[in-house]
């Protein structure tokens, strides 16, 4: 046996012995036999401890993918766009949807000023719209799309109902981007 194998032997034996001891306790043998809410009898001299519950507000370092590989390929082939993103602005009063154009002919529906876009958050139960400003007009780009350029539109999030981490759908006429994560 190698040196590493000899050094790990006591650890493996300890783990096996611990798992065998757990398998022999009455609580481990018949958990279904216990009444709901009843606790297993504690062995004499044994301490019973419970692990602290993880709080709901604990931040996660996991960053979900924007969308799956197939969805990315779909947006490129059918709509001529990629790099879709939905971002929560610093104040939270606006949600910014952005995309990059690959094929201007396919992507022209996203920049069509006649079509009213909406951002839908099923979890919050809201549908956000692009606001119309008096002197500026709609907060969206509506010029003819060009390949390689990025475009955006801003949705009003009054009341901050849509939060970071929510999964939303963006609908612009026949275009529909589903399950985008708000950054």
N, C-alpha and C positions, 0 to 999 in steps of 0.2 A: 504494500500500500504506500502511496506517496505521503509526503509530509502534510500536505493540505488535507488529505483524507483522514489522517490520524488526528489532526487538530479539530476537524469538524465532527468526529465520531461522538464525543460527549454531548455536543449540541443536538445531534440527531437523536441520540438515545433519550435525552431529556425531553425533546419534543414528542417522541413516541410515547414515553411514559405519561406525560401530561395529557395527551389525547386519550390514552387508555383509561386514565383516572376519570376524565370527564365522561367518557362513554359509560362508565359504571355507576354514575350518580343517578338517583331516581328521577331527577328533573330531566336529564338527557334521554332516559329510556322511554318515558311516556309523557311528552308534553301535551298530547291531545287529551289525555285522561284527566288533566287538571281542569278545574272550573275556571272560567274566565275571570281574571282579576286575582285569582289565588296565587300565592307564591309557593315555591318549592320549599320543603322543610330544610332548614340549614343543618349541616352536620355539626356535631358537638365541637366547639372550639374553632369552627371555621367562620371567617368573616364574610359577610355578603356585601358586595359593593356594586354599584351601578355606574356605568360610564356616563359622564356628563353629556347632556343632550347638546347637539350642535345647534347653535342659534341660527335663526332664519336669516339674519343680517350678515352672516359671515361671507366676506368677499371671496370670489373664486378667481383663480388665476387662469382658468381655462377660457380661451377665446374661441367661440364657435366659428366654424367656417361660414363665409358669406352665403354660399350655396354649394350644393354638390357638383361634382364634375359634369354630370349629365345636364344639369340645369344651366351651367355656364356654356356648354356647347349648344344648348337649345337657344339661348339668347343670342349667341353669335350667328348661328345659321338662320334662324327664323326672323329675328329682329335687327340684326346687324349691329349689336351693341355688346359691350363687356364692361367690366369694372363697375358694376352696379353697387352703389353704397347709399345707406340711409344714416344720417348723422343728426344727433341731438345738439342744437346750438348751445352756447355757453349759458344763456339765460333760460333755455328750455321752452321759450315761447314759439320757436320755429323748429321744424324738422326739414332738413335739406336732403333731397334726393338727387344723386348725381350719376352720370353714366358717360362712357366714352364711345364714340361712333366709329364703327368699322366699315359699314356699308351705308352711305347716306340715303340711298333709295329705299332700303328696308327700314331705316330708322326715322324717316320723315314724319311718321305718325306721332312720335314722341314730342316733336317740336311744333305740331299743328296747333295754332292758336284757337281754332274753332272748337277743339275738343277740351272738355273740362276734366282735368285730372283729379284723382282723389287718393288719399292714403288711408287705408282701412286697418284698424287695430281690433281684431276680434276679441282679444282678452279684455280691453278697456271698453269695447262696444261703441267705438266712435269711428267716424269717417271725416277726415280732415280735408280741407280744400285749399287751393292756392288763393291767397288774399288779393284783392284788387285795391291798389293804392290810388288816391286821387290824381297825383301829379306824375306818378311813375308808371302806373298800369299794373298788370299782373306780375308777381314776383317769380318769373320764369323766363327762360330764354326761348325765343320762338323764331329765330332766323333759320335759314336753310342750313341743314346740318352738313358738315364737312368731315371727311374721313380723318381720323387721328385726333380730333378735337373733343374736349370734354364739355358737357352741358349740365345744367342743374335747374332745379325748381325748388321753391320753398313752400312748405305747408304750414298754415297757422296752427299752433298747438296751445291755444288759449286755455288756461286752467291746468296746463301741463299734464294732460290725461295720458299721453303716450310717454313712456319712460324708456331710459336706456335699458337694453337687453330684451325689450319686447320684440316679438316677431310680427311684422306688418306686411300688407299687400299693397302694391302701388298699381293703380288702374288708370290707364290713359287710353280711352277708346277701346280698341280690340287688344291692346297691349296689357298684359297682366304679369307682374313680377310678384311671386308669392314667397312667403316665409323669409323675408329679408330681416336681418337683425339690426336693430337701431343701436348704433355705436355712441 
